[in-house]
Amino acid sequence: MKRFLALIQNKYLIAGVAFFIWMCFFDRYDFSTQFAYQQEKNKLEREREFYESEITRIEQAIEDVQYSPREIQRIARERYKMKKDNEDIYVIQHVEPKQ
């Protein structure tokens, strides 16, 4: 009991515990804020990786279009429904069954 009272009366221990509690719960950068910042950082890093892969994919597609007449023809036919004079085009649309 005397040892417990001696610990409580120690002003450095009291100041240290108060500082620890303040830093953990009341400070601007407490644990919950740090956790939220970490989650936001991870989300932004995942988005960055996604956009970097998209940029790489699009750059490859641009390069294919610039140097390949076959790719230009494929895009013209698929996206813009272009055709040659002696061809007929049939557009097939898939209909989802109603549930």
OpenMM code with the backbone's topology and positions (N, CA, C; nanometers):
from openmm import Vec3, app, unit

residues = "MET LYS ARG PHE LEU ALA LEU ILE GLN ASN LYS TYR LEU ILE ALA GLY VAL ALA PHE PHE ILE TRP MET CYS PHE PHE ASP ARG TYR ASP PHE SER THR GLN PHE ALA TYR GLN GLN GLU LYS ASN LYS LEU GLU ARG GLU ARG GLU PHE TYR GLU SER GLU ILE THR ARG ILE GLU GLN ALA ILE GLU ASP VAL GLN TYR SER PRO ARG GLU ILE GLN ARG ILE ALA ARG GLU ARG TYR LYS MET LYS LYS ASP ASN GLU ASP ILE TYR VAL ILE GLN HIS VAL GLU PRO LYS GLN".split()
positions = [
    Vec3(0.0826, -0.1188, 0.0000),
    Vec3(0.0000, 0.0000, 0.0000),
    Vec3(0.0871, 0.1252, 0.0000),
    Vec3(0.1937, 0.1206, 0.0814),
    Vec3(0.2820, 0.2368, 0.0872),
    Vec3(0.3511, 0.2580, -0.0483),
    Vec3(0.3819, 0.1474, -0.1126),
    Vec3(0.4475, 0.1588, -0.2434),
    Vec3(0.3522, 0.2215, -0.3461),
    Vec3(0.2257, 0.1835, -0.3411),
    Vec3(0.1258, 0.2405, -0.4303),
    Vec3(0.1096, 0.3902, -0.4054),
    Vec3(0.1044, 0.4293, -0.2803),
    Vec3(0.0942, 0.5717, -0.2465),
    Vec3(0.2181, 0.6477, -0.2920),
    Vec3(0.3339, 0.5837, -0.2825),
    Vec3(0.4569, 0.6492, -0.3261),
    Vec3(0.4550, 0.6692, -0.4777),
    Vec3(0.4007, 0.5723, -0.5510),
    Vec3(0.3903, 0.5866, -0.6962),
    Vec3(0.2931, 0.6980, -0.7344),
    Vec3(0.1816, 0.7050, -0.6628),
    Vec3(0.0827, 0.8081, -0.6926),
    Vec3(0.1374, 0.9471, -0.6608),
    Vec3(0.2182, 0.9587, -0.5596),
    Vec3(0.2722, 1.0882, -0.5203),
    Vec3(0.3889, 1.1313, -0.6093),
    Vec3(0.4397, 1.0426, -0.6907),
    Vec3(0.5504, 1.0761, -0.7798),
    Vec3(0.4977, 1.1661, -0.8926),
    Vec3(0.5413, 1.2919, -0.8940),
    Vec3(0.4880, 1.3887, -0.9896),
    Vec3(0.5307, 1.3573, -1.1332),
    Vec3(0.6455, 1.2944, -1.1508),
    Vec3(0.6905, 1.2595, -1.2855),
    Vec3(0.6046, 1.1481, -1.3453),
    Vec3(0.5682, 1.0528, -1.2622),
    Vec3(0.4811, 0.9450, -1.3080),
    Vec3(0.3437, 1.0000, -1.3443),
    Vec3(0.2913, 1.0873, -1.2603),
    Vec3(0.1606, 1.1467, -1.2876),
    Vec3(0.1658, 1.2279, -1.4170),
    Vec3(0.2712, 1.3060, -1.4340),
    Vec3(0.2853, 1.3859, -1.5557),
    Vec3(0.2993, 1.2956, -1.6781),
    Vec3(0.3745, 1.1873, -1.6658),
    Vec3(0.3921, 1.0945, -1.7777),
    Vec3(0.2625, 1.0264, -1.8165),
    Vec3(0.1865, 0.9809, -1.7166),
    Vec3(0.0586, 0.9154, -1.7441),
    Vec3(-0.0393, 1.0146, -1.8060),
    Vec3(-0.0430, 1.1361, -1.7525),
    Vec3(-0.1322, 1.2382, -1.8080),
    Vec3(-0.0935, 1.2697, -1.9528),
    Vec3(0.0357, 1.2798, -1.9795),
    Vec3(0.0827, 1.3066, -2.1153),
    Vec3(0.0439, 1.1922, -2.2091),
    Vec3(0.0609, 1.0687, -2.1627),
    Vec3(0.0263, 0.9521, -2.2438),
    Vec3(-0.1231, 0.9509, -2.2762),
    Vec3(-0.2065, 0.9764, -2.1761),
    Vec3(-0.3514, 0.9784, -2.1979),
    Vec3(-0.3884, 1.0912, -2.2937),
    Vec3(-0.3279, 1.2071, -2.2745),
    Vec3(-0.3552, 1.3200, -2.3639),
    Vec3(-0.3181, 1.2853, -2.5085),
    Vec3(-0.2012, 1.2267, -2.5276),
    Vec3(-0.1553, 1.1948, -2.6627),
    Vec3(-0.2406, 1.0845, -2.7269),
    Vec3(-0.2908, 0.9920, -2.6473),
    Vec3(-0.3682, 0.8805, -2.7020),
    Vec3(-0.5120, 0.9176, -2.7361),
    Vec3(-0.5728, 1.0078, -2.6601),
    Vec3(-0.7159, 1.0294, -2.6763),
    Vec3(-0.7566, 1.1725, -2.7121),
    Vec3(-0.6804, 1.2732, -2.6725),
    Vec3(-0.7262, 1.4107, -2.6895),
    Vec3(-0.6449, 1.4916, -2.7895),
    Vec3(-0.5315, 1.4441, -2.8283),
    Vec3(-0.4448, 1.5200, -2.9173),
    Vec3(-0.5021, 1.5224, -3.0590),
    Vec3(-0.4532, 1.6124, -3.1388),
    Vec3(-0.4971, 1.6244, -3.2772),
    Vec3(-0.4637, 1.4978, -3.3565),
    Vec3(-0.3575, 1.4314, -3.3235),
    Vec3(-0.3138, 1.3099, -3.3926),
    Vec3(-0.3270, 1.1881, -3.3014),
    Vec3(-0.4444, 1.1682, -3.2441),
    Vec3(-0.4658, 1.0541, -3.1557),
    Vec3(-0.4744, 0.9242, -3.2367),
    Vec3(-0.4956, 0.8136, -3.1672),
    Vec3(-0.4943, 0.6828, -3.2326),
    Vec3(-0.6020, 0.6704, -3.3405),
    Vec3(-0.7225, 0.7151, -3.3114),
    Vec3(-0.8305, 0.7000, -3.4097),
    Vec3(-0.8029, 0.7831, -3.5348),
    Vec3(-0.7461, 0.9019, -3.5167),
    Vec3(-0.7117, 0.9849, -3.6319),
    Vec3(-0.6007, 0.9198, -3.7132),
    Vec3(-0.5005, 0.8668, -3.6465),
    Vec3(-0.3912, 0.7994, -3.7164),
    Vec3(-0.4430, 0.6780, -3.7942),
    Vec3(-0.5357, 0.6043, -3.7339),
    Vec3(-0.5938, 0.4883, -3.8013),
    Vec3(-0.6703, 0.5315, -3.9269),
    Vec3(-0.7484, 0.6389, -3.9156),
    Vec3(-0.8232, 0.6889, -4.0312),
    Vec3(-0.7281, 0.7370, -4.1406),
    Vec3(-0.6211, 0.8062, -4.1022),
    Vec3(-0.5223, 0.8517, -4.2005),
    Vec3(-0.4560, 0.7333, -4.2708),
    Vec3(-0.4268, 0.6286, -4.1967),
    Vec3(-0.3630, 0.5106, -4.2557),
    Vec3(-0.4566, 0.4425, -4.3552),
    Vec3(-0.5841, 0.4325, -4.3200),
    Vec3(-0.6803, 0.3730, -4.4126),
    Vec3(-0.6933, 0.4565, -4.5397),
    Vec3(-0.6986, 0.5886, -4.5241),
    Vec3(-0.7073, 0.6770, -4.6407),
    Vec3(-0.5832, 0.6636, -4.7279),
    Vec3(-0.4670, 0.6538, -4.6651),
    Vec3(-0.3415, 0.6384, -4.7395),
    Vec3(-0.3424, 0.5082, -4.8191),
    Vec3(-0.3856, 0.3995, -4.7563),
    Vec3(-0.3909, 0.2702, -4.8255),
    Vec3(-0.4878, 0.2751, -4.9439),
    Vec3(-0.6022, 0.3401, -4.9240),
    Vec3(-0.7000, 0.3527, -5.0321),
    Vec3(-0.6407, 0.4312, -5.1486),
    Vec3(-0.5735, 0.5409, -5.1193),
    Vec3(-0.5141, 0.6225, -5.2248),
    Vec3(-0.4016, 0.5485, -5.2963),
    Vec3(-0.3254, 0.4676, -5.2243),
    Vec3(-0.2196, 0.3888, -5.2885),
    Vec3(-0.2786, 0.2856, -5.3838),
    Vec3(-0.3898, 0.2227, -5.3438),
    Vec3(-0.4560, 0.1265, -5.4331),
    Vec3(-0.5091, 0.1969, -5.5579),
    Vec3(-0.5676, 0.3155, -5.5397),
    Vec3(-0.6160, 0.3909, -5.6549),
    Vec3(-0.5009, 0.4295, -5.7471),
    Vec3(-0.3899, 0.4679, -5.6882),
    Vec3(-0.2733, 0.5061, -5.7684),
    Vec3(-0.2244, 0.3881, -5.8517),
    Vec3(-0.2156, 0.2693, -5.7911),
    Vec3(-0.1737, 0.1503, -5.8649),
    Vec3(-0.2715, 0.1196, -5.9788),
    Vec3(-0.4017, 0.1343, -5.9502),
    Vec3(-0.5023, 0.1096, -6.0534),
    Vec3(-0.4837, 0.2052, -6.1706),
    Vec3(-0.4688, 0.3335, -6.1407),
    Vec3(-0.4557, 0.4319, -6.2484),
    Vec3(-0.3243, 0.4165, -6.3238),
    Vec3(-0.2188, 0.3760, -6.2560),
    Vec3(-0.0930, 0.3510, -6.3265),
    Vec3(-0.1076, 0.2345, -6.4237),
    Vec3(-0.1780, 0.1297, -6.3820),
    Vec3(-0.1991, 0.0167, -6.4731),
    Vec3(-0.2898, 0.0568, -6.5895),
    Vec3(-0.3893, 0.1412, -6.5627),
    Vec3(-0.4756, 0.1893, -6.6704),
    Vec3(-0.3972, 0.2745, -6.7698),
    Vec3(-0.3087, 0.3592, -6.7197),
    Vec3(-0.2258, 0.4420, -6.8079),
    Vec3(-0.1394, 0.3535, -6.8962),
    Vec3(-0.0800, 0.2501, -6.8379),
    Vec3(0.0028, 0.1579, -6.9153),
    Vec3(-0.0795, 0.0881, -7.0231),
    Vec3(-0.1995, 0.0440, -6.9865),
    Vec3(-0.2870, -0.0247, -7.0821),
    Vec3(-0.3268, 0.0687, -7.1961),
    Vec3(-0.3615, 0.1915, -7.1629),
    Vec3(-0.4041, 0.2872, -7.2654),
    Vec3(-0.2878, 0.3272, -7.3548),
    Vec3(-0.1702, 0.3449, -7.2956),
    Vec3(-0.0524, 0.3764, -7.3780),
    Vec3(-0.0232, 0.2641, -7.4763),
    Vec3(-0.0395, 0.1399, -7.4325),
    Vec3(-0.0190, 0.0258, -7.5218),
    Vec3(-0.1232, 0.0257, -7.6335),
    Vec3(-0.2476, 0.0577, -7.5994),
    Vec3(-0.3523, 0.0629, -7.7018),
    Vec3(-0.3244, 0.1737, -7.8028),
    Vec3(-0.2774, 0.2877, -7.7553),
    Vec3(-0.2435, 0.3980, -7.8462),
    Vec3(-0.1305, 0.3568, -7.9390),
    Vec3(-0.0310, 0.2908, -7.8845),
    Vec3(0.0815, 0.2453, -7.9665),
    Vec3(0.0348, 0.1440, -8.0710),
    Vec3(-0.0549, 0.0538, -8.0307),
    Vec3(-0.1079, -0.0443, -8.1258),
    Vec3(-0.1824, 0.0243, -8.2397),
    Vec3(-0.2607, 0.1253, -8.2068),
    Vec3(-0.3388, 0.1953, -8.3090),
    Vec3(-0.2480, 0.2739, -8.4026),
    Vec3(-0.1422, 0.3307, -8.3506),
    Vec3(-0.0545, 0.4125, -8.4339),
    Vec3(0.0218, 0.3298, -8.5367),
    Vec3(0.0552, 0.2071, -8.5034),
    Vec3(0.1445, 0.1301, -8.5898),
    Vec3(0.0801, 0.0072, -8.6529),
    Vec3(-0.0469, -0.0151, -8.6312),
    Vec3(-0.1087, -0.1359, -8.6845),
    Vec3(-0.2385, -0.1014, -8.7586),
    Vec3(-0.2382, -0.1136, -8.8905),
    Vec3(-0.3621, -0.0878, -8.9659),
    Vec3(-0.4730, -0.1869, -8.9294),
    Vec3(-0.4344, -0.3063, -8.8937),
    Vec3(-0.5336, -0.4067, -8.8549),
    Vec3(-0.6075, -0.3642, -8.7276),
    Vec3(-0.5346, -0.3045, -8.6335),
    Vec3(-0.5954, -0.2562, -8.5089),
    Vec3(-0.6892, -0.1384, -8.5368),
    Vec3(-0.6496, -0.0518, -8.6277),
    Vec3(-0.7358, 0.0613, -8.6655),
    Vec3(-0.8663, 0.0093, -8.7251),
    Vec3(-0.8557, -0.0898, -8.8106),
    Vec3(-0.9750, -0.1475, -8.8721),
    Vec3(-1.0633, -0.2145, -8.7663),
    Vec3(-1.0040, -0.2850, -8.6732),
    Vec3(-1.0809, -0.3511, -8.5673),
    Vec3(-1.1583, -0.2497, -8.4838),
    Vec3(-1.0928, -0.1413, -8.4455),
    Vec3(-1.1594, -0.0395, -8.3642),
    Vec3(-1.2701, 0.0289, -8.4438),
    Vec3(-1.2439, 0.0580, -8.5706),
    Vec3(-1.3461, 0.1219, -8.6542),
    Vec3(-1.4690, 0.0330, -8.6673),
    Vec3(-1.4482, -0.0961, -8.6813),
    Vec3(-1.5615, -0.1871, -8.6962),
    Vec3(-1.6358, -0.2078, -8.5639),
    Vec3(-1.5627, -0.2256, -8.4542),
    Vec3(-1.6283, -0.2572, -8.3274),
    Vec3(-1.6931, -0.1351, -8.2626),
    Vec3(-1.6223, -0.0257, -8.2581),
    Vec3(-1.6751, 0.0913, -8.1868),
    Vec3(-1.7677, 0.1764, -8.2724),
    Vec3(-1.7297, 0.1978, -8.3956),
    Vec3(-1.8007, 0.2947, -8.4786),
    Vec3(-1.8882, 0.2291, -8.5847),
    Vec3(-1.8967, 0.0975, -8.5839),
    Vec3(-1.9833, 0.0203, -8.6735),
    Vec3(-1.9585, 0.0532, -8.8205),
    Vec3(-1.8346, 0.0791, -8.8562),
    Vec3(-1.7994, 0.1051, -8.9959),
    Vec3(-1.7906, -0.0272, -9.0713),
    Vec3(-1.8130, -0.0189, -9.2015),
    Vec3(-1.8101, -0.1400, -9.2830),
    Vec3(-1.7581, -0.1066, -9.4215),
    Vec3(-1.7230, -0.2114, -9.4919),
    Vec3(-1.6836, -0.1947, -9.6315),
    Vec3(-1.8099, -0.1882, -9.7163),
    Vec3(-1.7962, -0.1442, -9.8411),
    Vec3(-1.9142, -0.1242, -9.9266),
    Vec3(-1.9904, -0.2534, -9.9542),
    Vec3(-1.9221, -0.3642, -9.9638),
    Vec3(-1.9883, -0.4889, -10.0011),
    Vec3(-2.0220, -0.5764, -9.8799),
    Vec3(-2.0319, -0.5191, -9.7616),
    Vec3(-2.0584, -0.5973, -9.6407),
    Vec3(-2.1908, -0.5563, -9.5776),
    Vec3(-2.2475, -0.6501, -9.5055),
    Vec3(-2.3634, -0.6222, -9.4206),
    Vec3(-2.3207, -0.6450, -9.2764),
    Vec3(-2.3694, -0.5607, -9.1869),
    Vec3(-2.3337, -0.5733, -9.0453),
    Vec3(-2.4585, -0.6095, -8.9670),
    Vec3(-2.4444, -0.7072, -8.8811),
    Vec3(-2.5516, -0.7482, -8.7919),
    Vec3(-2.5055, -0.7219, -8.6494),
    Vec3(-2.5796, -0.6396, -8.5784),
    Vec3(-2.5467, -0.6077, -8.4399),
    Vec3(-2.6320, -0.6965, -8.3511),
    Vec3(-2.5663, -0.7758, -8.2698),
    Vec3(-2.6356, -0.8679, -8.1810),
    Vec3(-2.6297, -0.8109, -8.0401),
    Vec3(-2.7473, -0.7902, -7.9827),
    Vec3(-2.7533, -0.7385, -7.8466),
    Vec3(-2.8010, -0.8500, -7.7553),
    Vec3(-2.7323, -0.8658, -7.6458),
    Vec3(-2.7697, -0.9672, -7.5486),
    Vec3(-2.8701, -0.9068, -7.4506),
    Vec3(-2.9818, -0.9745, -7.4340),
    Vec3(-3.0863, -0.9268, -7.3444),
    Vec3(-3.0805, -1.0100, -7.2171),
    Vec3(-3.0786, -0.9423, -7.1045),
    Vec3(-3.0777, -1.0110, -6.9753),
    Vec3(-3.2176, -1.0660, -6.9474),
    Vec3(-3.2286, -1.1912, -6.9046),
    Vec3(-3.3613, -1.2448, -6.8717),
    Vec3(-3.4168, -1.1778, -6.7459),
    Vec3(-3.5467, -1.1516, -6.7481),
    Vec3(-3.6106, -1.0902, -6.6312),
    Vec3(-3.6275, -1.1952, -6.5230),
    Vec3(-3.6077, -1.1517, -6.4012),
    Vec3(-3.6173, -1.2471, -6.2889),
    Vec3(-3.7482, -1.2339, -6.2176),
] * unit.nanometer
topology = app.Topology()
chain = topology.addChain("A")
for resn in residues:
    res = topology.addResidue(resn, chain)
    for name in ("N", "CA", "C"):
        topology.addAtom(name, app.Element.getBySymbol(name[0]), res)
